[in-house]
Amino acid sequence: MQLTRRMLTSAITIVVTVIVLLSLLLYLLQERIIYYPTRELVTTPAAINLDYEEVTITSSRGNRVHGWYLPHPAPRGHLLFFHGNGGNISHRLDSLAIFHRLGLATLIIDYQGYGQSTGKPSEQATYDDALAARDFLLHEKKTAADALVYFGRSLGAAVAAWLAEQHPPRALILESTFTSVADMGKRLYPFLPVGLLTRHDYATGERIGNIHVPVLILHSPDDDIVPYDFGRQIYELANEPKTFVELKGGHNDGFMVSGGHYLHALDRFLTDNLGNGRGLP
């Protein structure tokens, strides 16, 4: 009996020790878990025959934010593109081609610490980058605020939602979005006190109710990284007018796998909310 108690005590001690160590690692290494930047730009829009301009913007922290501005000969709107947590802008040519086909001039940026942008990524840094990018379009490109569309995919959706709450655009597009970092952590590490450990919020679930612009939310039930029900929750919490589009495919290729369904869903939303002609023939 005494041996059994000792064994039980030892087992509990081991479990508690493991949980404490994992919790400490999660707390200390959050940036490495959330952000996966790469520095090398592997291609440019010229590879797909799109004109572009190299852009360097100074953030409020004094860091250089690098991006590409892709003009359109007859834009029906200007899209500000916030990508996900991995890679850099050179991995988004497929999306840039889609937005050009839809009749949009597009600015895509790399967050601090990604690609050729200086600094280190953090939640506040991504928000600073978003604000600097919007200011660039307004002041350098003389873009009207009511012609702006914010687009965010995955982590970028949280950045786009933050910017939309602070400075409402004409319309907002959120693709493969999550409700918060804490909610993601609870799904990934259900045995850890994630709510007490997270130092990053990206709380789109709390923010979306404060946004009063047309919103399009796209998500795939087969998303292998961000659970589909997070996208549905964001949709339920969003204000009207709102649209939900179900995609096919995984987290990183859903927009490609969905093909024409994806393209026409974006086109309908833009036509309804920009009101100056269709982008597709």
LUMMITI-811337 format. One record per residue (C-alpha): residue in three letters; y, x, z; chain; residue number from 0. Coordinates in Angstrom, 2 decimals. Layout:
BEGIN
REC:ALA:Y:X:Z:A:NUM
...
END
This chain:
BEGIN
REC:MET:0.00:0.00:0.00:A:0
REC:GLN:2.35:2.81:0.93:A:1
REC:LEU:1.45:4.64:-2.32:A:2
REC:THR:2.25:1.53:-4.34:A:3
REC:ARG:5.65:1.27:-2.67:A:4
REC:ARG:6.36:4.92:-3.41:A:5
REC:MET:5.37:4.44:-7.04:A:6
REC:LEU:7.58:1.36:-7.32:A:7
REC:THR:10.49:3.20:-5.69:A:8
REC:SER:10.03:6.14:-8.05:A:9
REC:ALA:9.91:3.84:-11.08:A:10
REC:ILE:13.08:2.03:-10.02:A:11
REC:THR:14.82:5.35:-9.42:A:12
REC:ILE:13.87:6.58:-12.89:A:13
REC:VAL:15.06:3.38:-14.55:A:14
REC:VAL:18.37:3.41:-12.67:A:15
REC:THR:18.88:7.09:-13.48:A:16
REC:VAL:18.23:6.49:-17.19:A:17
REC:ILE:20.64:3.51:-17.26:A:18
REC:VAL:23.34:5.54:-15.50:A:19
REC:LEU:22.94:8.47:-17.90:A:20
REC:LEU:22.95:6.22:-20.97:A:21
REC:SER:26.01:4.40:-19.64:A:22
REC:LEU:27.80:7.71:-19.13:A:23
REC:LEU:26.96:8.83:-22.66:A:24
REC:LEU:28.11:5.51:-24.11:A:25
REC:TYR:31.40:5.76:-22.22:A:26
REC:LEU:32.09:9.37:-23.19:A:27
REC:LEU:30.91:9.27:-26.80:A:28
REC:GLN:32.38:5.97:-27.95:A:29
REC:GLU:34.48:7.50:-30.71:A:30
REC:ARG:31.39:9.17:-32.19:A:31
REC:ILE:29.50:5.88:-32.03:A:32
REC:ILE:32.28:3.82:-33.62:A:33
REC:TYR:33.79:6.17:-36.21:A:34
REC:TYR:31.88:8.01:-38.95:A:35
REC:PRO:34.57:9.70:-41.06:A:36
REC:THR:33.92:12.08:-43.93:A:37
REC:ARG:36.57:14.44:-45.24:A:38
REC:GLU:35.56:15.19:-48.82:A:39
REC:LEU:36.83:12.85:-51.50:A:40
REC:VAL:33.90:12.64:-53.91:A:41
REC:THR:35.72:10.84:-56.73:A:42
REC:THR:38.95:9.04:-57.64:A:43
REC:PRO:39.83:5.78:-59.42:A:44
REC:ALA:40.24:7.79:-62.61:A:45
REC:ALA:36.44:7.92:-62.77:A:46
REC:ILE:36.44:4.18:-63.50:A:47
REC:ASN:39.51:4.33:-65.74:A:48
REC:LEU:41.94:2.89:-63.20:A:49
REC:ASP:45.48:4.21:-62.87:A:50
REC:TYR:46.38:5.27:-59.36:A:51
REC:GLU:49.02:7.06:-57.35:A:52
REC:GLU:48.33:9.49:-54.53:A:53
REC:VAL:50.11:8.22:-51.43:A:54
REC:THR:50.95:10.02:-48.20:A:55
REC:ILE:52.45:7.90:-45.44:A:56
REC:THR:53.67:9.12:-42.06:A:57
REC:SER:52.35:7.10:-39.11:A:58
REC:SER:54.34:6.39:-35.97:A:59
REC:ARG:52.41:9.24:-34.32:A:60
REC:GLY:53.60:11.68:-36.96:A:61
REC:ASN:50.22:12.00:-38.69:A:62
REC:ARG:49.80:11.89:-42.45:A:63
REC:VAL:47.92:8.85:-43.71:A:64
REC:HIS:46.49:9.41:-47.17:A:65
REC:GLY:45.74:6.65:-49.63:A:66
REC:TRP:45.74:5.45:-53.20:A:67
REC:TYR:48.04:2.86:-54.70:A:68
REC:LEU:46.53:1.15:-57.73:A:69
REC:PRO:49.14:-0.75:-59.76:A:70
REC:HIS:48.41:-3.73:-61.96:A:71
REC:PRO:50.36:-4.56:-65.13:A:72
REC:ALA:50.82:-8.20:-64.07:A:73
REC:PRO:49.91:-8.51:-60.38:A:74
REC:ARG:49.60:-11.94:-58.84:A:75
REC:GLY:49.67:-10.31:-55.41:A:76
REC:HIS:49.44:-7.03:-53.52:A:77
REC:LEU:46.33:-6.31:-51.51:A:78
REC:LEU:46.22:-4.01:-48.49:A:79
REC:PHE:42.64:-2.76:-48.17:A:80
REC:PHE:41.14:-1.61:-44.83:A:81
REC:HIS:37.68:-0.13:-45.20:A:82
REC:GLY:34.85:0.14:-42.68:A:83
REC:ASN:34.02:2.82:-40.14:A:84
REC:GLY:32.15:5.23:-42.41:A:85
REC:GLY:33.02:7.52:-45.30:A:86
REC:ASN:36.48:7.41:-46.84:A:87
REC:ILE:38.45:5.76:-49.62:A:88
REC:SER:36.48:7.55:-52.34:A:89
REC:HIS:33.42:5.48:-51.45:A:90
REC:ARG:35.17:2.18:-52.29:A:91
REC:LEU:35.58:2.35:-56.06:A:92
REC:ASP:33.38:-0.72:-56.61:A:93
REC:SER:35.72:-2.83:-54.51:A:94
REC:LEU:38.83:-1.33:-56.11:A:95
REC:ALA:37.47:-2.31:-59.52:A:96
REC:ILE:36.88:-5.87:-58.30:A:97
REC:PHE:40.40:-6.23:-56.92:A:98
REC:HIS:41.91:-4.89:-60.12:A:99
REC:ARG:39.88:-7.39:-62.13:A:100
REC:LEU:41.18:-10.13:-59.84:A:101
REC:GLY:44.76:-9.28:-60.82:A:102
REC:LEU:45.83:-7.45:-57.67:A:103
REC:ALA:47.80:-4.29:-57.10:A:104
REC:THR:46.00:-2.52:-54.26:A:105
REC:LEU:46.83:-0.01:-51.55:A:106
REC:ILE:43.81:1.52:-49.82:A:107
REC:ILE:44.26:4.02:-46.99:A:108
REC:ASP:42.12:6.35:-44.95:A:109
REC:TYR:42.53:6.06:-41.20:A:110
REC:GLN:43.61:9.11:-39.24:A:111
REC:GLY:40.73:11.60:-39.25:A:112
REC:TYR:39.22:10.19:-42.47:A:113
REC:GLY:39.45:11.83:-45.88:A:114
REC:GLN:42.75:13.68:-46.24:A:115
REC:SER:44.46:11.86:-43.37:A:116
REC:THR:45.34:14.03:-40.39:A:117
REC:GLY:44.81:13.22:-36.72:A:118
REC:LYS:41.83:11.61:-34.99:A:119
REC:PRO:40.57:8.04:-35.28:A:120
REC:SER:41.07:5.63:-32.41:A:121
REC:GLU:41.73:1.92:-32.09:A:122
REC:GLN:45.47:2.37:-31.68:A:123
REC:ALA:45.55:4.96:-34.47:A:124
REC:THR:43.98:2.49:-36.93:A:125
REC:TYR:46.58:-0.09:-35.97:A:126
REC:ASP:49.38:2.44:-36.44:A:127
REC:ASP:47.95:3.31:-39.86:A:128
REC:ALA:47.84:-0.35:-40.86:A:129
REC:LEU:51.45:-0.89:-39.88:A:130
REC:ALA:52.56:2.24:-41.74:A:131
REC:ALA:50.69:1.07:-44.86:A:132
REC:ARG:52.37:-2.34:-44.74:A:133
REC:ASP:55.80:-0.71:-44.32:A:134
REC:PHE:55.08:1.48:-47.34:A:135
REC:LEU:54.40:-1.54:-49.53:A:136
REC:LEU:57.49:-3.36:-48.30:A:137
REC:HIS:59.95:-0.48:-48.46:A:138
REC:GLU:58.60:1.99:-51.02:A:139
REC:LYS:57.01:-0.47:-53.44:A:140
REC:LYS:59.53:-3.26:-52.77:A:141
REC:THR:56.71:-5.75:-52.26:A:142
REC:ALA:57.67:-9.14:-50.87:A:143
REC:ALA:56.00:-9.95:-47.56:A:144
REC:ASP:54.82:-13.31:-48.90:A:145
REC:ALA:52.95:-11.55:-51.74:A:146
REC:LEU:50.74:-9.53:-49.38:A:147
REC:VAL:47.03:-10.16:-48.90:A:148
REC:TYR:45.19:-8.24:-46.18:A:149
REC:PHE:41.54:-7.43:-46.83:A:150
REC:GLY:39.25:-5.87:-44.23:A:151
REC:ARG:35.55:-5.11:-44.32:A:152
REC:SER:33.55:-4.55:-41.09:A:153
REC:LEU:35.75:-2.41:-38.80:A:154
REC:GLY:38.54:-2.86:-41.32:A:155
REC:ALA:38.39:-6.62:-40.76:A:156
REC:ALA:39.37:-6.05:-37.14:A:157
REC:VAL:42.27:-3.88:-38.30:A:158
REC:ALA:43.36:-6.51:-40.83:A:159
REC:ALA:43.21:-9.24:-38.18:A:160
REC:TRP:45.36:-7.20:-35.81:A:161
REC:LEU:47.97:-6.67:-38.51:A:162
REC:ALA:47.86:-10.36:-39.47:A:163
REC:GLU:48.57:-11.36:-35.88:A:164
REC:GLN:51.56:-8.99:-35.72:A:165
REC:HIS:52.88:-9.50:-39.25:A:166
REC:PRO:51.39:-12.53:-41.04:A:167
REC:PRO:50.50:-12.01:-44.71:A:168
REC:ARG:50.27:-14.63:-47.44:A:169
REC:ALA:46.49:-14.68:-46.94:A:170
REC:LEU:43.76:-12.87:-45.01:A:171
REC:ILE:40.24:-11.91:-46.13:A:172
REC:LEU:37.67:-10.78:-43.54:A:173
REC:GLU:34.30:-9.54:-44.74:A:174
REC:SER:31.27:-8.78:-42.53:A:175
REC:THR:33.37:-8.97:-39.39:A:176
REC:PHE:32.45:-8.84:-35.70:A:177
REC:THR:34.01:-10.57:-32.72:A:178
REC:SER:34.61:-7.43:-30.61:A:179
REC:VAL:33.26:-3.97:-29.90:A:180
REC:ALA:31.93:-5.23:-26.57:A:181
REC:ASP:30.00:-8.02:-28.29:A:182
REC:MET:28.52:-5.55:-30.75:A:183
REC:GLY:27.58:-3.25:-27.89:A:184
REC:LYS:25.82:-6.03:-26.01:A:185
REC:ARG:23.64:-6.69:-29.06:A:186
REC:LEU:22.83:-3.01:-29.51:A:187
REC:TYR:22.45:-2.10:-25.84:A:188
REC:PRO:21.53:-5.31:-23.96:A:189
REC:PHE:20.27:-3.32:-20.97:A:190
REC:LEU:23.62:-1.59:-20.35:A:191
REC:PRO:26.82:-2.97:-18.72:A:192
REC:VAL:28.66:-2.65:-22.02:A:193
REC:GLY:31.53:-4.90:-20.99:A:194
REC:LEU:32.47:-2.44:-18.27:A:195
REC:LEU:32.08:0.64:-20.47:A:196
REC:THR:33.93:-0.12:-23.67:A:197
REC:ARG:37.29:1.58:-24.14:A:198
REC:HIS:37.84:-0.02:-27.57:A:199
REC:ASP:38.38:-3.72:-28.09:A:200
REC:TYR:38.92:-4.66:-31.74:A:201
REC:ALA:38.82:-8.19:-30.34:A:202
REC:THR:39.04:-10.26:-33.51:A:203
REC:GLY:37.37:-13.19:-31.75:A:204
REC:GLU:40.31:-13.42:-29.35:A:205
REC:ARG:42.90:-12.66:-32.01:A:206
REC:ILE:41.91:-15.03:-34.82:A:207
REC:GLY:43.23:-18.13:-33.02:A:208
REC:ASN:46.73:-16.63:-33.07:A:209
REC:ILE:46.71:-16.21:-36.84:A:210
REC:HIS:48.16:-19.06:-38.88:A:211
REC:VAL:47.62:-18.08:-42.50:A:212
REC:PRO:44.88:-19.05:-44.95:A:213
REC:VAL:41.75:-17.07:-44.11:A:214
REC:LEU:38.59:-16.37:-46.11:A:215
REC:ILE:35.55:-15.14:-44.16:A:216
REC:LEU:32.53:-13.73:-45.98:A:217
REC:HIS:29.25:-12.73:-44.34:A:218
REC:SER:25.58:-12.40:-45.24:A:219
REC:PRO:22.71:-13.78:-43.11:A:220
REC:ASP:20.85:-10.60:-44.10:A:221
REC:ASP:23.55:-8.30:-42.71:A:222
REC:ASP:21.58:-5.49:-41.05:A:223
REC:ILE:24.46:-4.12:-38.95:A:224
REC:VAL:26.87:-6.90:-37.96:A:225
REC:PRO:25.07:-10.12:-36.96:A:226
REC:TYR:25.77:-13.10:-39.19:A:227
REC:ASP:26.61:-15.34:-36.24:A:228
REC:PHE:29.64:-13.16:-35.46:A:229
REC:GLY:31.11:-14.13:-38.81:A:230
REC:ARG:30.37:-17.77:-38.12:A:231
REC:GLN:32.02:-17.51:-34.69:A:232
REC:ILE:35.16:-16.04:-36.24:A:233
REC:TYR:35.21:-18.90:-38.73:A:234
REC:GLU:34.86:-21.55:-36.01:A:235
REC:LEU:37.71:-19.98:-34.03:A:236
REC:ALA:40.03:-19.62:-37.04:A:237
REC:ASN:42.81:-22.07:-37.79:A:238
REC:GLU:42.95:-24.17:-40.92:A:239
REC:PRO:43.15:-23.59:-43.81:A:240
REC:LYS:39.96:-21.56:-43.69:A:241
REC:THR:36.97:-20.94:-45.93:A:242
REC:PHE:33.54:-19.48:-45.21:A:243
REC:VAL:31.43:-17.94:-47.97:A:244
REC:GLU:27.82:-16.94:-47.41:A:245
REC:LEU:26.85:-13.72:-49.13:A:246
REC:LYS:23.50:-12.19:-50.01:A:247
REC:GLY:22.37:-8.65:-49.28:A:248
REC:GLY:22.95:-6.18:-46.48:A:249
REC:HIS:26.03:-5.03:-44.63:A:250
REC:ASN:27.06:-2.34:-47.08:A:251
REC:ASP:25.98:-3.92:-50.36:A:252
REC:GLY:26.43:-7.66:-49.83:A:253
REC:PHE:29.49:-7.86:-52.07:A:254
REC:MET:27.57:-6.14:-54.86:A:255
REC:VAL:24.31:-8.07:-54.41:A:256
REC:SER:26.25:-11.35:-54.38:A:257
REC:GLY:27.76:-10.48:-57.76:A:258
REC:GLY:29.55:-13.33:-59.52:A:259
REC:HIS:29.31:-15.56:-56.45:A:260
REC:TYR:31.41:-13.07:-54.52:A:261
REC:LEU:33.88:-12.46:-57.33:A:262
REC:HIS:34.53:-16.15:-57.99:A:263
REC:ALA:34.85:-16.94:-54.28:A:264
REC:LEU:37.63:-14.37:-54.00:A:265
REC:ASP:39.26:-15.66:-57.17:A:266
REC:ARG:39.29:-19.27:-55.97:A:267
REC:PHE:40.79:-18.26:-52.64:A:268
REC:LEU:43.49:-16.14:-54.27:A:269
REC:THR:44.30:-18.85:-56.80:A:270
REC:ASP:44.62:-21.46:-54.08:A:271
REC:ASN:46.86:-19.31:-51.91:A:272
REC:LEU:48.89:-17.13:-54.23:A:273
REC:GLY:49.62:-19.94:-56.63:A:274
REC:ASN:50.58:-17.85:-59.65:A:275
REC:GLY:47.64:-17.84:-61.99:A:276
REC:ARG:43.98:-16.90:-62.00:A:277
REC:GLY:42.89:-13.31:-62.04:A:278
REC:LEU:39.69:-13.99:-63.96:A:279
REC:PRO:39.55:-15.14:-67.59:A:280
END
